[in-house]
Amino acid sequence: MPQGRSIRWRSLEHEGLEQLRLDAYAEGIKVRSAIVGAADEVRHGVLYELNLTPDWRFQTLLVQRTDGAMMVLRRGDDGVWFDMQGDTLPDLEGCFDIDFEMTPFTNTLPIRRDPLHIGQTRRYWMAYIPADTLEPFAAEQIYTRLGEDLYRFETADGSFSADITVDADGLVVDYPDLFERVE
């Protein structure tokens, strides 16, 4: 993956736009992003910063909304999750990655960290972060690699499914009805 990559997505659901900067260093990967949009006629803005290990393992997430809400999430090398105050989050035990509702970027984490062969399916426990509460909870998700650049994403309870197109780096190009890459 090239150093200093910028990616822009348009939200198809919330009239929004995300501008993301991805920098890979020897010691890890740093992601910085700004999102603006509107949901139910309420405008919103979000800044987030994500730190990953060089092999795409989640380390930390900082989210700041323009309404003043903020959250910090951290996963230790031992798999223990912590909140902004440093308190442990036992409900996230067994989760490895995060899925932040407001961005297609977090779909890249399991795709890059744990590559699948075409036709292969794998289940993951994610720390899912809803946009409205920013309170993470454990959610089981299923990824199936359908083709060279195509993955099916499903919630384990069957409530949602989408076939996501990615580029050679595993970054979302098209997430039907939710996000599309803007060049």
N, C-alpha and C positions, 0 to 999 in steps of 0.2 A: 504494500500500500504506500502510495507516495506521501512524503512528509508535507504537512500543511494543506490538507484538502478541505475545500469549502463545498458544502452541499446545501441546497435549498429545496424544501418541500412546500407544497400548497396543501392546506387542509380542505378537503372537499365537503366535510361535514360542518365545519365551524368557520368558514370564510376566513381562514387564517393563513399565515405564512411562517415558516421556520427557517432560520439561517443558522447553520451549524458549522463549526470549525473543528476539524479532527487533526490532531498532531500526534505522531508516533515518535517516541524517543526510546533509547536503549532501556531506560528504567520503567517505561510504561506508556500508556495511551491517555491523552487528555482530550476531553470533548467539552466545548463551550458552545452554548446555543441560546438563541433568543426566539421566542414564539409570541406572535400577536394574533388576535382573532376575536371572534364573537360567538357566544353560545346563548341561545334563547334571548337574543338582542342585548346581552350583557357583554361588553367589551372586556378583553382580558389581555394581560401580558405576563410572560413567564421567562425567567432566566434560569438556566440550569447548567451545572458543571458536573462532569462525570469523570472519575479516574478508574482506569483499568490496568491490569498487569499487561506485559507485552504479549501474553497468550490469550488476551481478551477476557480474563476473569474480572468480575466486578469487585471494586474496592470501596468507593465512596460516591455519593450523590448529594449535591446541594441544590435545592430548588427554592427560588424566590419568586413570589407572585407580586404583581403591582398593587394588589390590595393589602399587602403587608404580610401575608402568610408566608411562612418559611418552613422548610424541613431539611433535615440532614439524615442520611442513612449510610451506615457503614457495615461492611462485612469483614470480620477478622480472618486471618489465615486459617484459624481453627474452625471457621464456619459459624461463629457466633455473630449475630446481628445486633447493632446498637442504634439508638436514636440520637437526636440532637443533644440530649442531656447526658449521653453516655450510658443510659439504661439499656439493659439487654432486652431483646424482642424475641422471646421464646416461641411465639406463634410463627415466626419465620424460619424456625429450625428446619433444615432439609432443603431450603431454597438455595439456589446457586446464583441465579441471575435476577435482574429486575426487568419489569415491563412497565414503563411510564406511559400512561394512557395518551398523553398529549403529543407523542412523537413516534414515528416509525423507526427511529434509529435503534431503539432497544431490541427490536426484532433481530438486529444484526448480531447481538451478543451470543446467543446459542448457535447461530449459523456459523460464526467464525470460530468460536471456542470449541465446538464439538461437531466437526463436519460430518455430514451424512452422505452416503452413496445414493445415487438415483434409485428410487423405489424404497429406500429405507425410512422407517418411522421411529421417532423417539419421543418419550414423554419427559417433561421437565417441570419441576416445582419452581415457580417464580415468585418474587416479592412484587406483587402488582400494586401500582400506585395510581389511584384514581385522581383525576384532575380536581374534583370538587373538594375532597377532604384532605388529600395528601397523606392519608393514613394507610400505610402499606398492609397488605394481607397476603397470605399464601394462596396461590392459585395454580392448579395443574394445567399445563398447556401441552399441546401435541404438535410437533413439526414433522412433516413428511416431505422429502425431496422428490418432486415430480419430474424435474428435468434439470438441465445444466444450470439454468437461472430461475427456476420456478419452485416455490415451496408452498405447501398447504399449511396454514396455521389454523389450529382449532382449539377451542376451550374444551377441557375434558368433560364438562357437563353437557356438551353439544349445543350450547346456546349461541355459538358464533363460529364461523368458518370463513376463510378467505384464501385465495390463491395469490401469493405475493411474488412479484417479479423483482429480482435483485441484479446488481451488476457483478462484475468479476470479483469485487471486494466484499460481496455479501451485503451491500447497502441497498436499501429499498429504492426501486425505480417506480413501481406501481403497486399500490395497495388499494384494490378496488373499493370505491365508494368512501374511502377515508383519506388517502394521501396520494399525491403524485409528485414526482421529481420535477423541478423547474430548472431548466438549464440557463 
